[in-house]
Amino acid sequence: MGYEMEIRYLRNRVRELEKQVEQLRISRRVLMNLIEKVEKEKNTNLSRLEKENKRLQLNNRRYAKWLISNNLRFIELASQKDIVMEE
């Protein structure tokens, strides 16, 4: 009788362990899906930020050129005014 009880106990234990293994597999799949989702979101955000960075750099470059151009015009006008004032 003791031998049969031990076999029953071991079979039950095997079933419990098999259930745990299956739960771990499911948990692993869920975690892998979450990791994939987070990676995709990260890549999407990175791409968006890189695009925005390029746009901002272009705008800064244009603004710097505009400032230089207007500064040169201002210097020219100021020097013309100085020439006229001297006469």
Rosetta silent file (secondary structure, phi, psi, omega in degrees, C-alpha in Angstrom):
SEQUENCE: MGYEMEIRYLRNRVRELEKQVEQLRISRRVLMNLIEKVEKEKNTNLSRLEKENKRLQLNNRRYAKWLISNNLRFIELASQKDIVMEE
SCORE:     score description
SCORE:     0.000 S_00000001
   1 L     0.000  -38.542 -179.903    0.000    0.000    0.000 S_00000001
   2 H   -62.371  -36.769 -179.875    2.826    2.391    0.791 S_00000001
   3 H   -66.095  -42.242  179.626    4.303    1.884   -2.654 S_00000001
   4 H   -66.396  -38.330  178.335    0.996    2.760   -4.378 S_00000001
   5 H   -65.549  -39.264  179.493    0.591    5.904   -2.236 S_00000001
   6 H   -65.457  -41.042  178.391    4.067    7.005   -3.141 S_00000001
   7 H   -63.042  -44.180  177.930    3.333    6.474   -6.842 S_00000001
   8 H   -60.242  -44.892  179.413    0.074    8.474   -6.500 S_00000001
   9 H   -60.486  -46.803 -177.909    1.908   11.243   -4.671 S_00000001
  10 H   -65.252  -38.393  177.854    4.657   11.340   -7.308 S_00000001
  11 H   -64.648  -42.666  176.882    2.114   11.385  -10.165 S_00000001
  12 H   -62.053  -41.388  179.819    0.269   14.271   -8.511 S_00000001
  13 H   -63.764  -41.008  177.712    3.547   16.052   -8.002 S_00000001
  14 H   -61.757  -44.046  178.334    4.439   15.544  -11.697 S_00000001
  15 H   -60.880  -43.508  178.639    1.038   17.003  -12.709 S_00000001
  16 H   -61.355  -43.853 -179.791    1.598   20.032  -10.452 S_00000001
  17 H   -66.752  -37.429  176.728    5.055   20.570  -11.893 S_00000001
  18 H   -63.907  -39.598  176.687    3.727   20.230  -15.454 S_00000001
  19 H   -63.263  -42.830  178.957    1.088   22.890  -14.671 S_00000001
  20 H   -62.691  -40.976  178.517    3.781   25.161  -13.284 S_00000001
  21 H   -61.751  -44.656  179.437    5.911   24.638  -16.394 S_00000001
  22 H   -62.853  -41.686  177.522    2.937   25.518  -18.607 S_00000001
  23 H   -63.409  -39.140  177.859    2.242   28.647  -16.546 S_00000001
  24 H   -65.495  -37.777  177.471    5.894   29.639  -16.852 S_00000001
  25 H   -62.840  -44.450  179.460    5.734   29.164  -20.633 S_00000001
  26 H   -63.244  -45.728  179.269    2.669   31.394  -20.818 S_00000001
  27 H   -60.128  -40.419  179.391    4.322   33.986  -18.579 S_00000001
  28 H   -63.249  -43.341  178.934    7.433   33.901  -20.759 S_00000001
  29 H   -62.448  -42.500  179.270    5.368   34.460  -23.912 S_00000001
  30 H   -62.168  -45.577  179.513    3.564   37.376  -22.282 S_00000001
  31 H   -63.168  -41.457  178.961    6.863   38.905  -21.174 S_00000001
  32 H   -63.727  -40.732  176.911    8.410   38.438  -24.616 S_00000001
  33 H   -63.037  -41.251  178.039    5.379   40.122  -26.216 S_00000001
  34 H   -64.614  -42.007  178.519    5.681   43.009  -23.778 S_00000001
  35 H   -62.022  -43.730  177.509    9.394   43.342  -24.504 S_00000001
  36 H   -59.561  -44.623 -179.330    8.679   43.395  -28.245 S_00000001
  37 H   -62.543  -44.958 -179.919    6.012   46.050  -27.760 S_00000001
  38 H   -63.785  -40.935  178.656    8.320   48.206  -25.635 S_00000001
  39 H   -63.093  -42.986  179.037   11.136   47.845  -28.192 S_00000001
  40 H   -62.950  -44.377  178.674    8.827   48.875  -31.041 S_00000001
  41 H   -62.501  -41.153  179.350    7.606   51.893  -29.061 S_00000001
  42 H   -62.304  -45.520  179.597   11.192   52.820  -28.220 S_00000001
  43 H   -64.776  -39.370  177.902   12.235   52.593  -31.867 S_00000001
  44 H   -63.210  -46.412  179.284    9.194   54.607  -32.971 S_00000001
  45 H   -64.193  -41.171  179.072    9.937   57.309  -30.406 S_00000001
  46 H   -62.100  -44.534  179.029   13.618   57.342  -31.309 S_00000001
  47 H   -62.027  -44.409  179.667   12.784   57.727  -34.993 S_00000001
  48 H   -62.462  -43.579 -179.354   10.324   60.535  -34.254 S_00000001
  49 H   -67.334  -37.682  177.209   12.860   62.339  -32.045 S_00000001
  50 H   -64.102  -41.809  178.459   15.610   61.991  -34.640 S_00000001
  51 H   -63.937  -43.506  178.893   13.297   63.435  -37.295 S_00000001
  52 H   -64.850  -38.546  178.898   12.307   66.297  -34.997 S_00000001
  53 H   -62.085  -44.665  177.795   15.964   66.937  -34.172 S_00000001
  54 H   -60.949  -42.607  179.868   16.834   67.216  -37.874 S_00000001
  55 H   -62.386  -43.839 -179.592   13.920   69.596  -38.407 S_00000001
  56 H   -66.688  -39.132  177.391   15.009   71.774  -35.494 S_00000001
  57 H   -63.193  -40.966  177.485   18.623   71.818  -36.675 S_00000001
  58 H   -62.585  -45.500  178.337   17.470   72.904  -40.131 S_00000001
  59 H   -61.830  -40.839  178.099   15.326   75.658  -38.614 S_00000001
  60 H   -63.800  -41.251  178.932   18.258   76.796  -36.455 S_00000001
  61 H   -62.005  -45.720  178.732   20.536   76.865  -39.498 S_00000001
  62 H   -61.723  -42.794 -179.615   18.003   78.949  -41.434 S_00000001
  63 H   -65.144  -40.891  178.710   17.550   81.315  -38.508 S_00000001
  64 H   -62.301  -43.459  178.037   21.326   81.715  -38.092 S_00000001
  65 H   -62.294  -42.395  179.264   21.676   82.549  -41.797 S_00000001
  66 H   -61.692  -44.653  178.995   18.829   85.051  -41.518 S_00000001
  67 H   -61.591  -44.405  179.624   20.466   86.682  -38.473 S_00000001
  68 H   -62.425  -44.889  179.767   23.828   86.927  -40.232 S_00000001
  69 H   -59.932  -48.189  179.829   22.200   88.388  -43.329 S_00000001
  70 H   -66.605  -34.330  177.975   20.263   90.973  -41.334 S_00000001
  71 H   -65.611  -42.141  177.081   23.341   91.777  -39.263 S_00000001
  72 H   -62.929  -42.372  177.055   25.333   92.415  -42.435 S_00000001
  73 H   -60.628  -42.512 -179.998   22.540   94.638  -43.771 S_00000001
  74 H   -62.646  -43.542  179.688   22.489   96.532  -40.491 S_00000001
  75 H   -63.463  -42.957  177.998   26.267   97.015  -40.621 S_00000001
  76 H   -61.036  -47.095  179.926   26.042   98.233  -44.232 S_00000001
  77 H   -63.590  -40.032  179.948   23.253  100.669  -43.406 S_00000001
  78 H   -65.869  -40.104  179.969   25.090  101.895  -40.327 S_00000001
  79 H   -69.070  -36.256  176.344   28.289  102.445  -42.312 S_00000001
  80 H   -64.541  -39.399  178.756   26.338  104.285  -45.032 S_00000001
  81 H   -64.730  -41.138  178.653   24.775  106.458  -42.366 S_00000001
  82 H   -63.460  -39.300  179.922   28.224  107.182  -40.922 S_00000001
  83 H   -64.783  -44.364 -179.745   29.507  108.139  -44.393 S_00000001
  84 H   -65.555  -39.471 -178.923   26.568  110.481  -44.934 S_00000001
  85 H   -66.822  -32.871 -178.738   26.983  112.004  -41.473 S_00000001
  86 H   -71.052  -30.381 -177.897   30.660  112.715  -42.126 S_00000001
  87 L   -76.139    0.000    0.000   29.893  114.681  -45.296 S_00000001
